[in-house]
Amino acid sequence: MTNLSTFATELRLNLHSLDEWPPIRSMLSAAGERSTANGREVQLVRADVHPRTGRLRCVFAAVTSLALEEVLEAAHLPPSLLEPVVELPCLDQPGGHR
């Protein structure tokens, strides 16, 4: 496995229903699989939606931010935000504190 960095994105779309998520997830997964097959690994780690606004935020693991930008472009989901992030441990995980 390649050494991957973590990136947070906010996508330029608003979910009006949770039924809209599965096809979006499929587009992101397919674009990520194509990128990975071409040697530029990109994986969707998790996503959340802000219930009041419908804004979709995703966290990806990717070899570079450029590879992630290309995946989002291929999925026709341009980000309004794309920045590197550092994942913090939860309290109940090893390394977390109570």
N, C-alpha and C positions, 0 to 999 in steps of 0.2 A: 504494500500500500504506500502511496505517495504521501509525503509530509504535507498535510492540508492546513490551511488557515481558515478561520471562521469569520463569516461576514453576515451582517444584518442588512436586510433590505425592507423598504416599504414600497409596495407595488402601486403603480398609478391606476388603481381600479378600486371600486367599492363593492363589497359583497352585499347583496340585498337579501340573500338567503343562503343558508348553509348548503343547500343543494347545488350552489354554484361552485363549491370547493372541489369536488371530485374531478370535474374536467380540467380545472386549472392545475390541480396536483398532477394529473396525467400528462398535461403539456409540459410541465416543469420536469417531471421524471423522464419523459421521452427525450427531451432536449439534453438533460444531464447524462443520460445513458449514451447518446450519440457523442457528446463531448468526451466522456470517459473512454469510449471505444477509440477515439482519435488521440488518446494519450493526455487529455486535459481533464482530469477528474473533477467533477462537480456533483455534490450530493445535497439534497434537501434534508435538513436535520429536523426542523420543526416549523410550525406556522401558528399564528394566532390572529384573530380578528377582533377589532375593537367593536363591541356590540352597538354602541351609540352611533358611531360614524361609518362602520362597515370597512374601515381601513384594514388591509391585509398586510401583516408583517411576517417575514420569513427569515429563518436563519439557515445559512448554507455552509457546508465545508467545501472548499475549492482550492485548487492548486494555485490560482492567482485570481485577483479581482477581475482581470481582463477575461479569463475563462468564464467566470460567472456572468459578466456583462454579455458575453456572446450567447450563453445559454438563455438568458432572459430575453435577449433580442430574438433568438430563434423561436422562443415560445410566444413572441409578440406581447410580452409583459414588461415594458420598460419600468425601471425603478425610479421613484422620486427620491430615494435615499439608498445609498449603498456604501457601507463603511465597515472596516474591520472591527471585530469585537473580541473580547476575552470572556469565555464562559467561566462563571463562578460556581463553586460547588454548593449544592443545597445543604441545608442543615443536617439532613439524615444520611448524607453520603460521606464516604471516607474523605477526610480533609476539611469537612465542614465543622463548624463549632456550634455548640448549644449554649 
